[in-house]
Amino acid sequence: MTDFLGLKNRVAIVTGAAGDIGRATVKLMLSHEVKVLALDINPEVHSLARENQVVTHICDVSQEQKVIDAVKLAQAEFGGVDILINNAGKTLNKLATETSAEEWDSIMAINARGYFLLSRESLKVMQPRRQGAIVNVASVVSMVGMKATSVYSASKGAIAQLTKVLALEAAEYGIRVNAVAPGVVETNILSGIVEDSRATLSSYGHVHPLGRVAQPEEIAEAITWLASPKASFVTGTILMADGGYTAQ
C-alpha cells in the first residue's frame, strides 16, 4: 500500500487488540507499515503475531506495573512509541439499581483507569520526542444516555473528558489526543449491551440514520486517520462515528 497517511515505520501500541475493533485496527495499521505492539488480556491476541511487524503481549491495562512494562516493551522492540490506541473495553448491561459496587469498580478499572495509565506512560515516552498521537475509543454513550448502561456510560464519558484534558496538556509537546465515539458496531463486546447475538446486533441498525450498524473496519479507518499526520491539526476532538445517531 502507498503510504498516503504518512504512517510508515511509526510505532503503535493497540490495546484490546484481540477484539473486533482492535484486530481491525492492527491489520489496517500493518497495511500502512506501522510497527505494532498488540496488547490484550485475552491470549487470542497471539494469533496476530503471525503478521509482520507485530509483537503481541498479554496485559491487564488496569494494572499499573503491567502497563509500565508494556510501554517499556514497545521501546525495547521498536525504539519508542509514536501512537497509542486505547481500545480495551468492558461492558455491563444492567440498571443502576442492579449494579454492584464491585461491578462498577471492574468496568471503571478497564475503561477509565486503563486509558489513563496507558496514556500517562506513553506520554512520558512521546514528550521528549515532541511528537505523537493518542486515539481513545469512546462511545456514543459518552455523549447521550442509554438505559441499563450506567457504569459503561460513565466510563466512556470519563474517556471523552480525559481526551480533552490530555489534548490540552500534550499540545505544547506537539502531541495530539483525540477520541472516536462509535455507535452500535457489529462486535462481540457490544453483544453485552444489546443482550443477544450478532443477528440481534444487526437489527439495531434502525437507531442510526444510515440504517445499519457499523463494521469494525469502519471504526478502524477513523482511528487510523486520527492517528496519522493527515489529522495534524486535529486535537481534543471526539469524532462521532455513529451513523448520524447524535445528529438527531
N, C-alpha and C positions, 0 to 999 in steps of 0.2 A: 504494500500500500504506500502511495505517496504521502510524505509527512506533511500534509496540508494543515494539521493542527499545531505543528511545531513541538511535538512531544517526544521525538526520537531521543532515546538514551536517558530520558528523565527516570527518576526512581520514585515509585509509588508504593505506599502501604494501603492495602484494601482490607478492611475488617468485614466480618460476616461474609467471607469470600466463598463459603460453601453453599450459601443460599442463592436463590434465583437471580436477584439483582446484583449481588456481589460477584457471582460467577460470570454474569453477562458483562459486568464492568471490567473484570480482569481480562476476559477474552478480547474485549474491544480495545483496551489499552495495549495488549500484546500486539494487536494488529497495527498499532501505531508505534511499535518498537519501544514501548515503555518497559523498564525493568520493574518487576512487581514482587513485593513480599505480601503473600496472601495469608491472612490470619483468620482463624475461626476456632471455636471451642469444639466443633464437630470434626472428627478425624476424616470425614469425607473430603475435607479441604485438600488432602494429599493427592486426590485424583488430578488436581490442577498441575501437579509437579511434572506431569508428562510434557507440559508445554515448555518451550524455550523461554529463558529469562524469567522464570518463576521460582521463587523459594517459598515453600509452604511451612507454616508453623502453627502449632496449637496454642491458642492464647485466650484466656478468660479476660476480657477487656475491663472487667470490674476490679481486677486485682492489680494494685499499683506496681508491684515488683515485676509481674508478668508483662505489663505494658512497657516498663522501663527496659526490660530485657529484649522485648520485640523490636523496639526502636534501635537499640544497640546492634541487634542482628542485621537490620537493614543497612546500618552504617558499615558493619563488617563485611557483608556480602556485596554491597553495591557502592559503598563510599559516601553515602549520605541519604537524605530524604528531601525530595522536591515536592511531592504530592502526598496528601493524606486524604483518603476517602473513608470517613466514618459511616459505616453502613450496618454494623452489627445491631441487631434489634430483637426485642422480645415483646410479645403481645399478651393481652388478657382481655377476655370478653365477659365482663361482669359489671353489674350495677355497683355504684359506690357503696351502698349499704351491705353488699355481699362480699366486698373486697377486704381481705385481712391486711393487717399492718405488714405482715411478712411478705405478702404478695406485692404490696406497694413497694417495699424496700427492694425486692427482687427485680422488678421492672425498672425502677429508677437506677439501680446499680449498673445495669447494662446500657440502658438508653440515655441516661444523663451522665452518670459518673464515668462510664466508659468513654464517652465522647470527650469529656473534659480531660481525662488522663492522657488519651492519645494525642489530643490537641496540644496539651501542655508540653509533653515530651518531644513532639515533633517540632513545635515552635522553637524549642531550645536548640535544635539542630539547624533549623531554617534561618533563624535570626542572624547568626554570624555570616551566613552566605548572602543575606539580604535578598532572598528570593524564595518563592514557594507558594503553594496553593492548598487550601483545605476545603473540601466539599463535604458537608454533612447531609445525611439523608434524613430529612424531617418527615412531614406528612401533611396531608390536607387538614388533619385534626390538630395541627399546630395553630391553625387559624380559625377553625369553626368547631362547634360542638357536635358530638355524636353520642347518643345514648350507649350506655354499657361499655364505655371506653375511658373511664375517669383517670385511671393511673397511666394508661397508654397515652392519652391526650395530654396529660400533664407533663409526661416525659418528653413528648415531641414538642410541646410548647417551650419547654426548657431548652431544647436544642435550637429552636428558632432564635431565642433571646441570646443564647451562648454564641451563636453565629454572629449576631450584630455586635456584641461586645468584643469578641476576638478580632473582628474585622477592624474595629477602631484601634485596638491595642497593637495589631500587627501591621497597620498601614505604613508606619514610619520605617519599617524594615522592607517594604516592597512586597509584603506577603498578603495575598488575598484570601478571604474567608467567605464562603457562600454556602447556601443550602439548596437542595432540591426537595420540593414537597409534593410527592406523588398523591394522586387519588387512589382508587382501587386498582391494584396491579395483580395480574394472574400469577401469584406466587404461593408457595406452601405456607409461609408465615402469615399471610393475610387470611388463610382459612381459619385461623384462631379468632379472627374478628367476625367473619361472616358465617361462622358456625358449621360450614359444610365443605363439600368437595370442590374441585376446580369447576365442575359443571355449574354448581350453585354460584361460584365466584363470577363466572361469565354472565350470569343473569343480572349482576349488579351494573352492567353496562348502562342501563337506563338512567342511573343517577348522574351520569356525565352528559352534557350537551352533545359531545361527539358520539354518544350512543354505544359505547363499548368500554371494556376495561383496558388498561394499558398492558403491554407486554414488557417483561424485564429489560429487553434490549432497548426499548424506547427510553426508559429511565436512565439506562447506562449511557445513552447518547447525550442526555442533558448533563449528567455528572461529568462525563469526559470533556465536553465543551467548556464547562465552568472551570475545570482543572487546567485547561490549556491556555497558552498565550493568546489565543483568539478572544478570550474574555479578559484581556489585560486591564481594562478599566472598569471591571465589574467586581465589586466587593460589598459585603454586608447585605447581599440580596437573598431573598427567599424566592426561588424560581418555582412557580406553581405549575407543576407538570400533572395537572389534574383534569384534563379533558374539558376544561371550562367550568368545572364544578363551582369554584368560588366567584365566577363572573356572574352568577345568577342573583 
